[in-house]
Amino acid sequence: MKRLLCATCAAIPNLADDDGALIRPLAERGIEAKAAVWSDPEVRWASADAVVIRSCWDYHLRLKEFLGWISGLERAGVGVWNPPPIVRWNADKIYLRDLERKGVPIVPTLWPEEGFSLRDGLREMEWSKAVIKPRVSATAHRTQITTIEDADGAQPLCDDLLRGPGLMIQQFMESVLTHGEWSLIFFAGKYSHAVIKTPKAGDFRVQHDHGGSERSAAPPDFAVAAALQALSAVESVPLYARVDGVESNGRFLLMELELIEPALFLRLSAGAAERFAEAIAARGL
């Protein structure tokens, strides 16, 4: 039986509940899957036939160390999915600028540099409301909503992010509150399933950690087409991908393209775990 290590973080030393759905369909394909903490120096990564990055949900707090681990696997000849070049590219959200330059519609975004004035930036863009995000982040870490009226109060966060992981400002999309945010899941470049994520009352963050909820839903055809367009702009076809975005005036606008450690909502769609397992097996395991 082939051996697959599913990389996770120390806070979740075993497979996350959702990823646990993979165990049986992988075993049926002759693949034994086990969890391994990416930062554990005792793990013998080279003993596995391959490594799939899963719930490494602390990578953004230890980016240099995480990318060093990825490079170590690469030097050792260990197969990693998604591949190291994709992981390095996707770790900084400035990849969205790359995709936009290739014609992928994204949520309107500013990429501030040192000396940036939040108030002036919002006024110039004519945005009444915006979301401040670190360029390296996960699970809405240090993400804050702001308006022109409270821009001065949010300026210190912008300044701090500019000194650290980098800063991005996205126009706040009201449709997140009224219709939710789409997550479309793809395995080996093929559409698998989708969920709608909605924030709890009084919040704008759709992540489960912040009280958000998700449900299985069928996306409109134009959303699937737009997600495929975004994936086609990536250098190589990822094993797994989650395309997050919102509907706006009959278009799908990309919010984030998650290629490192996204939750894939395997338990919310019949057959999703089997489709993922088949995609893994097809990569040579």
matplotlib code that plots the C-alpha trace (Angstrom):
import matplotlib.pyplot as plt

x = [0.0, 1.3, 1.8, 0.5, 1.3, -1.3, 0.5, -1.3, -0.4, 0.4, -3.0, -4.7, -2.2, -4.8, -6.6, -9.3, -12.8, -13.5, -10.2, -11.0, -13.5, -10.5, -9.3, -11.7, -11.7, -7.9, -7.6, -9.9, -7.3, -4.4, -3.2, -2.7, -3.2, -1.9, -1.6, 1.8, 2.6, 4.6, 6.7, 7.6, 11.3, 10.8, 8.6, 10.4, 8.8, 11.0, 9.5, 6.2, 5.3, 3.9, 2.8, -0.5, -0.8, -4.0, -4.7, -1.4, -3.5, -0.6, 1.6, 0.9, 2.3, 5.5, 5.9, 9.7, 9.8, 6.9, 8.5, 11.8, 10.0, 8.5, 12.0, 13.4, 10.9, 11.7, 15.4, 14.8, 12.8, 9.5, 6.4, 4.4, 0.9, 0.2, 3.7, 6.3, 6.2, 2.5, 2.7, 5.4, 3.4, 0.1, 1.5, 1.4, -1.9, -0.3, -0.8, -4.2, -2.5, -0.8, -4.2, -5.9, -3.1, -4.0, -7.6, -9.1, -11.9, -11.1, -12.7, -11.4, -8.1, -5.5, -1.8, -0.5, 3.1, 4.9, 3.4, -0.1, -3.0, -6.1, -8.4, -7.0, -7.0, -10.7, -11.6, -9.7, -11.4, -14.8, -15.3, -17.6, -16.4, -13.4, -11.6, -8.1, -6.1, -2.6, -1.0, 0.0, -2.9, -5.5, -8.8, -9.4, -6.3, -5.9, -8.7, -10.7, -13.6, -13.3, -15.0, -13.8, -15.3, -13.1, -10.1, -7.9, -8.5, -7.6, -4.5, -2.2, -3.2, -2.3, 1.0, 1.8, 0.9, 3.1, 6.0, 5.3, 3.5, 2.3, -1.1, -4.0, -7.3, -10.3, -13.6, -16.2, -18.8, -22.2, -23.4, -21.4, -24.0, -27.0, -26.0, -22.8, -19.4, -19.0, -16.3, -15.9, -13.8, -11.7, -9.7, -7.1, -8.7, -12.2, -15.1, -16.3, -18.7, -19.4, -20.7, -22.1, -20.5, -22.4, -21.3, -23.1, -25.4, -23.4, -20.2, -18.7, -16.3, -17.7, -15.1, -16.4, -13.9, -15.7, -19.2, -19.8, -21.7, -21.6, -24.0, -23.8, -25.2, -25.1, -23.3, -24.4, -22.6, -20.9, -19.3, -17.9, -16.6, -14.9, -13.3, -12.0, -10.5, -8.7, -7.3, -6.2, -4.0, -2.0, 1.4, 0.4, -2.8, -3.1, -4.2, -6.8, -8.1, -10.7, -11.9, -13.5, -15.5, -18.7, -21.5, -21.6, -23.9, -24.1, -20.3, -18.2, -15.3, -12.4, -11.7, -9.0, -7.6, -6.8, -4.1, -2.2, -4.4, -8.1, -10.9, -12.5, -15.9, -15.7, -18.5, -21.0, -21.1, -21.8, -18.9, -16.5, -14.0, -14.0, -13.3, -10.4, -9.1, -9.3, -7.4, -4.7, -4.4, -4.2, -1.0, 0.9, 0.1]
y = [0.0, 3.5, 5.9, 9.5, 12.1, 14.8, 17.8, 19.6, 22.0, 21.4, 22.7, 19.9, 17.0, 14.6, 15.0, 17.7, 16.2, 17.2, 15.6, 12.5, 11.7, 10.9, 7.9, 5.3, 6.3, 6.5, 3.1, 1.7, 2.9, 1.4, 4.5, 4.8, 8.4, 9.7, 13.1, 14.6, 18.0, 20.1, 21.7, 18.5, 17.8, 14.1, 13.4, 11.4, 13.0, 11.1, 7.9, 8.8, 8.4, 11.9, 14.8, 16.6, 19.9, 20.1, 21.9, 23.9, 26.7, 28.4, 28.8, 32.6, 33.2, 31.3, 31.9, 31.8, 28.6, 27.1, 27.9, 26.5, 23.3, 23.2, 23.8, 21.0, 18.6, 19.8, 19.2, 15.8, 14.8, 14.3, 14.8, 17.7, 18.8, 21.4, 21.8, 24.1, 26.7, 27.1, 27.3, 30.0, 32.0, 31.6, 32.5, 36.2, 37.5, 39.9, 36.9, 38.5, 41.3, 38.7, 37.1, 40.5, 41.3, 38.1, 39.2, 37.5, 39.7, 40.3, 42.3, 45.8, 45.9, 48.5, 47.4, 50.2, 51.1, 52.9, 56.3, 55.2, 57.3, 55.1, 58.1, 59.4, 56.0, 55.4, 58.9, 58.4, 55.1, 56.4, 53.5, 54.0, 50.9, 48.6, 45.6, 45.9, 42.6, 41.4, 40.1, 37.0, 35.8, 33.0, 32.7, 36.5, 37.1, 40.8, 41.6, 44.7, 46.5, 50.3, 53.4, 56.9, 58.1, 55.8, 55.7, 57.6, 55.0, 52.2, 53.9, 52.4, 48.9, 49.7, 51.2, 48.1, 45.7, 47.7, 47.2, 43.5, 41.0, 43.7, 45.4, 45.1, 47.0, 45.4, 47.2, 45.8, 43.8, 44.2, 41.0, 39.1, 40.2, 39.6, 36.6, 35.3, 34.3, 31.4, 28.8, 26.6, 23.4, 21.9, 18.7, 18.3, 21.3, 19.8, 21.3, 19.2, 21.1, 24.5, 26.0, 29.4, 31.0, 33.6, 35.7, 35.7, 38.6, 41.8, 40.5, 40.5, 37.5, 34.3, 32.0, 29.3, 30.4, 33.8, 32.4, 32.1, 29.2, 27.3, 25.2, 23.2, 25.1, 25.0, 28.0, 29.8, 28.7, 32.1, 31.5, 28.1, 29.6, 32.5, 30.1, 28.0, 31.1, 31.9, 28.4, 28.4, 31.4, 29.4, 28.1, 24.4, 22.5, 22.3, 19.0, 20.9, 24.5, 26.6, 29.6, 32.2, 35.0, 37.0, 37.8, 41.4, 42.6, 39.2, 38.6, 36.5, 38.5, 36.6, 37.3, 34.7, 31.7, 29.2, 26.7, 26.0, 24.8, 25.5, 23.7, 21.8, 21.0, 17.3, 16.3, 18.8, 17.2, 13.5, 12.0, 14.9, 12.8, 10.1, 12.7, 14.1, 10.6, 9.7, 12.9, 12.0, 8.4, 9.7, 11.7, 8.5, 7.1]
z = [0.0, -0.9, 2.0, 1.9, 4.6, 5.0, 6.4, 9.3, 12.1, 15.8, 16.8, 14.8, 15.0, 13.5, 10.3, 10.4, 10.5, 6.9, 5.6, 7.5, 4.8, 2.6, 4.5, 3.2, -0.5, -0.5, 1.2, -1.5, -4.0, -2.2, -0.4, 3.3, 4.5, 7.9, 9.4, 10.1, 11.7, 9.2, 11.9, 13.7, 13.2, 14.0, 11.0, 8.3, 5.3, 2.8, 4.0, 2.3, -1.3, -1.3, 0.9, 0.5, 2.3, 4.3, 7.5, 7.9, 9.2, 11.0, 8.0, 7.6, 11.1, 10.3, 6.6, 6.4, 8.3, 6.3, 3.0, 4.3, 5.0, 1.5, 0.0, 2.2, 0.8, -2.7, -2.2, -0.8, -3.9, -1.9, -4.1, -2.7, -3.6, -4.4, -5.9, -4.3, -7.1, -6.7, -2.9, -3.0, -5.5, -3.7, -0.2, -0.9, -2.1, -4.5, -6.9, -7.4, -9.3, -11.5, -12.3, -13.0, -15.4, -17.2, -17.6, -14.5, -13.0, -9.3, -6.5, -6.9, -4.9, -3.9, -3.4, -1.1, -0.6, 2.1, 2.9, 1.9, 3.3, 3.8, 3.8, 0.5, -1.0, -0.3, -1.4, -4.7, -5.4, -4.3, -2.0, 1.0, 2.6, 2.3, 3.8, 5.1, 4.7, 5.2, 2.0, 3.9, 6.0, 6.6, 8.3, 8.2, 10.4, 11.1, 8.6, 9.3, 7.7, 7.4, 6.0, 5.1, 8.4, 10.5, 8.2, 10.6, 13.3, 10.9, 9.5, 12.3, 11.1, 7.6, 8.6, 10.7, 7.9, 5.4, 7.8, 8.0, 5.7, 3.2, 2.8, 0.4, 0.5, -1.2, -1.9, 0.4, -1.5, 0.0, -1.7, 0.9, 3.5, 1.2, -0.9, 0.7, -0.7, -3.1, -2.7, -5.8, -5.4, -8.1, -8.3, -11.0, -12.8, -12.8, -11.0, -8.1, -5.9, -4.3, -1.1, -0.1, 3.0, 5.0, 8.0, 11.3, 12.0, 12.6, 11.1, 7.6, 8.0, 6.5, 8.0, 10.4, 13.0, 13.2, 13.4, 9.7, 8.2, 4.9, 2.9, -0.3, -3.3, -7.1, -8.5, -11.7, -14.9, -15.2, -11.8, -12.8, -16.1, -14.2, -11.7, -14.6, -16.2, -12.9, -12.7, -16.3, -15.5, -13.0, -14.2, -13.8, -12.9, -9.1, -7.5, -5.5, -5.6, -3.9, -5.8, -3.5, -5.0, -5.1, -7.6, -8.7, -11.5, -13.1, -12.9, -10.7, -9.1, -7.6, -4.0, -3.3, -5.1, -2.3, -3.3, -0.1, 2.8, 2.1, 3.7, 0.8, 2.4, 1.4, 3.8, 2.2, -1.2, -2.0, -3.8, -3.1, -1.0, -3.7, -6.4, -4.4, -3.7, -7.4, -8.3, -5.8, -7.1, -10.7, -9.7, -9.5, -6.0]

ax = plt.figure().add_subplot(projection="3d")
ax.plot(x, y, z, "-o")
ax.set_aspect("equal")
plt.show()
